[in-house]
Amino acid sequence: MTDLKKLADQLGNLTVLEAAELTKMLEEEWGVSAAAPVAVAAGPAMTAAEAEPVEEKTEFQLILKDVGPKKIDVIKAIRQVTTLGLKDAKDLAETAGAKILDGAGARELEPSLLPGVVGAVLFPDDAHVIPDRFVRGLARLAEAGGVRVQTDTEVLGFRTRGRRIVAVETTRGDVEADDVVLAAGSWSPGLGRALGLDLPIQPAKGYSVTYARPADGPRIPLMLGEAKAGVTPMGEMLRFAGTLELAGLDFSINRRRVNAIVRSAGQYVRGVDQLRMLEIWRGLRPCTPDGLPLLGRSERIENLVLATGHAMIGVSLGPITGKLVAQLCAREPLAIDLGLLRPERFS
Ligand SMILES: Cc1cc2nc3c(=O)[nH]c(=O)nc-3n(C[C@H](O)[C@H](O)[C@H](O)COP(=O)(O)OP(=O)(O)OC[C@H]3O[C@@H](n4cnc5c(N)ncnc54)[C@H](O)[C@@H]3O)c2cc1C
């Protein structure tokens, strides 16, 4: 305790609490009875019945239905009592319409959570998808709307005249277009260089491990607070994902990192060591220096739109990005101001 207090003094903005002080704070500031197995709360804790999931209501309802997800709740499990955890929970509850659950409430809603889980934040408006089915579903809808989707085609370079792209050179011939959208994730810098653009995107490798979902496995997607890992039920499958490795355009699999994701999930969810593994996967998240995407029309190339650098949330941001790209190409008014996302802001 003395060492902790010394450390807190050195760091300046930390407070170390004795158990009794913490109990008092929970009761006075957070309205939580210390007799209950509660650790994170920003108001009266909800029961699971009060936290019933709400119906999905988005303009992408059709697509979401098409790809199968039914549950739209995300619960954030916070195992340790820290002042940071309490503050996070309170801020989230205030700003994101989240609801605070105590440990018992979290387990009532998601029975696969272990007794060590002391609290959770429920996001009733969140949605989740099965990514590959979502993308295939979108492609099907686009094709039905007249879009030609050309797979297995690699962009090799560009034919330009002045400040315009005349054609995109691919392994299946040249493609001419009024506007070209560069949306190649972690590979965008290489393609941008061919156009004289310097796009500071760094690939950040992440892994997922997919298992057959047991009948009593998690039903609600979980973000595991301290572990920074996600647990997502996907129909018959259960997927754990996490870690962030800066290793360039490298697809090798670091088993130590994969094992760490699974080990950390086992601290929150019961029965992890009994699961039947189906697949280990890795992907590269395209990260920018300020954490924001590069989205907008290029200042250097007149008919180029960039839509890249979506880092950790490219699936979530995909729909609004698609809408904005369509508005940019159609030269329509934009749904939001893209000033902060200017693609050449680092040049
Ligand atoms: C483990 C993990 C978990 C994640 N979890 C989430 C999550 O829960 N929610 C979320 O929102 N996001 C999540 N993400 C992030 C998300 O996957 C990315 O933000 C998103 O994939 C970026 O989309 P993108 O289309 O810009 O790039 P990418 O998905 O990387 O797609 C780029 C495409 O361009 C293609 N390409 C590259 N070069 C060429 C070329 N020369 N010619 C033709 N094609 C080319 C590539 O083959 C690729 O298909 C996760 C990522 C990882 C790794």
Ligand as a Chemical Component Dictionary entry (heavy atoms), coordinates in Angstrom:
data_LIG
# 
_chem_comp.id                   LIG 
_chem_comp.type                 NON-POLYMER 
_chem_comp.pdbx_formal_charge   0 
_chem_comp.three_letter_code    LIG 
# 
loop_
_chem_comp_atom.comp_id 
_chem_comp_atom.atom_id 
_chem_comp_atom.alt_atom_id 
_chem_comp_atom.type_symbol 
_chem_comp_atom.charge 
_chem_comp_atom.model_Cartn_x 
_chem_comp_atom.model_Cartn_y 
_chem_comp_atom.model_Cartn_z 
_chem_comp_atom.pdbx_ordinal 
LIG C1  C1  C 0 -8.461  -8.928 -35.346 1  
LIG C2  C2  C 0 -9.232  -7.739 -35.866 2  
LIG C3  C3  C 0 -10.434 -7.403 -35.271 3  
LIG C4  C4  C 0 -11.156 -6.306 -35.731 4  
LIG N1  N1  N 0 -12.348 -6.015 -35.147 5  
LIG C5  C5  C 0 -13.071 -4.987 -35.599 6  
LIG C6  C6  C 0 -14.332 -4.686 -35.015 7  
LIG O1  O1  O 0 -14.783 -5.348 -34.090 8  
LIG N2  N2  N 0 -15.040 -3.642 -35.505 9  
LIG C7  C7  C 0 -14.562 -2.866 -36.520 10 
LIG O2  O2  O 0 -15.252 -1.940 -36.943 11 
LIG N3  N3  N 0 -13.366 -3.133 -37.109 12 
LIG C8  C8  C 0 -12.608 -4.154 -36.655 13 
LIG N4  N4  N 0 -11.382 -4.420 -37.202 14 
LIG C9  C9  C 0 -10.809 -3.438 -38.148 15 
LIG C10 C10 C 0 -11.309 -3.617 -39.563 16 
LIG O3  O3  O 0 -11.096 -4.945 -39.967 17 
LIG C11 C11 C 0 -10.568 -2.641 -40.505 18 
LIG O4  O4  O 0 -10.700 -1.331 -40.011 19 
LIG C12 C12 C 0 -11.142 -2.726 -41.884 20 
LIG O5  O5  O 0 -10.954 -4.020 -42.426 21 
LIG C13 C13 C 0 -10.517 -1.708 -42.840 22 
LIG O6  O6  O 0 -11.228 -1.829 -44.034 23 
LIG P1  P1  P 0 -10.593 -1.401 -45.424 24 
LIG O7  O7  O 0 -11.560 -1.828 -46.464 25 
LIG O8  O8  O 0 -10.171 0.027  -45.374 26 
LIG O9  O9  O 0 -9.226  -2.239 -45.533 27 
LIG P2  P2  P 0 -9.079  -3.822 -45.704 28 
LIG O10 O10 O 0 -10.167 -4.552 -45.012 29 
LIG O11 O11 O 0 -7.656  -4.121 -45.313 30 
LIG O12 O12 O 0 -9.274  -4.039 -47.260 31 
LIG C14 C14 C 0 -8.328  -3.557 -48.170 32 
LIG C15 C15 C 0 -8.484  -4.422 -49.407 33 
LIG O13 O13 O 0 -7.678  -3.891 -50.459 34 
LIG C16 C16 C 0 -7.153  -4.984 -51.154 35 
LIG N5  N5  N 0 -5.968  -4.544 -51.918 36 
LIG C17 C17 C 0 -4.756  -4.185 -51.436 37 
LIG N6  N6  N 0 -3.915  -3.861 -52.450 38 
LIG C18 C18 C 0 -4.626  -4.044 -53.605 39 
LIG C19 C19 C 0 -4.304  -3.899 -54.980 40 
LIG N7  N7  N 0 -3.107  -3.493 -55.380 41 
LIG N8  N8  N 0 -5.257  -4.189 -55.886 42 
LIG C20 C20 C 0 -6.498  -4.605 -55.515 43 
LIG N9  N9  N 0 -6.861  -4.756 -54.217 44 
LIG C21 C21 C 0 -5.926  -4.479 -53.267 45 
LIG C22 C22 C 0 -6.811  -5.990 -50.087 46 
LIG O14 O14 O 0 -6.691  -7.278 -50.649 47 
LIG C23 C23 C 0 -8.015  -5.862 -49.176 48 
LIG O15 O15 O 0 -9.039  -6.732 -49.567 49 
LIG C24 C24 C 0 -10.640 -5.519 -36.787 50 
LIG C25 C25 C 0 -9.423  -5.854 -37.383 51 
LIG C26 C26 C 0 -8.720  -6.960 -36.929 52 
LIG C27 C27 C 0 -7.423  -7.305 -37.594 53 
# 
loop_
_chem_comp_bond.comp_id 
_chem_comp_bond.atom_id_1 
_chem_comp_bond.atom_id_2 
_chem_comp_bond.value_order 
_chem_comp_bond.pdbx_ordinal 
LIG C1  C2  SING 1  
LIG C2  C3  SING 2  
LIG C2  C26 DOUB 3  
LIG C3  C4  DOUB 4  
LIG C4  N1  SING 5  
LIG C4  C24 SING 6  
LIG N1  C5  DOUB 7  
LIG C5  C6  SING 8  
LIG C5  C8  SING 9  
LIG C6  O1  DOUB 10 
LIG C6  N2  SING 11 
LIG N2  C7  SING 12 
LIG C7  O2  DOUB 13 
LIG C7  N3  SING 14 
LIG N3  C8  DOUB 15 
LIG C8  N4  SING 16 
LIG N4  C9  SING 17 
LIG N4  C24 SING 18 
LIG C9  C10 SING 19 
LIG C10 O3  SING 20 
LIG C10 C11 SING 21 
LIG C11 O4  SING 22 
LIG C11 C12 SING 23 
LIG C12 O5  SING 24 
LIG C12 C13 SING 25 
LIG C13 O6  SING 26 
LIG O6  P1  SING 27 
LIG P1  O7  DOUB 28 
LIG P1  O8  SING 29 
LIG P1  O9  SING 30 
LIG O9  P2  SING 31 
LIG P2  O10 DOUB 32 
LIG P2  O11 SING 33 
LIG P2  O12 SING 34 
LIG O12 C14 SING 35 
LIG C14 C15 SING 36 
LIG C15 O13 SING 37 
LIG C15 C23 SING 38 
LIG O13 C16 SING 39 
LIG C16 N5  SING 40 
LIG C16 C22 SING 41 
LIG N5  C17 SING 42 
LIG N5  C21 SING 43 
LIG C17 N6  DOUB 44 
LIG N6  C18 SING 45 
LIG C18 C19 SING 46 
LIG C18 C21 DOUB 47 
LIG C19 N7  SING 48 
LIG C19 N8  DOUB 49 
LIG N8  C20 SING 50 
LIG C20 N9  DOUB 51 
LIG N9  C21 SING 52 
LIG C22 O14 SING 53 
LIG C22 C23 SING 54 
LIG C23 O15 SING 55 
LIG C24 C25 DOUB 56 
LIG C25 C26 SING 57 
LIG C26 C27 SING 58 
# 
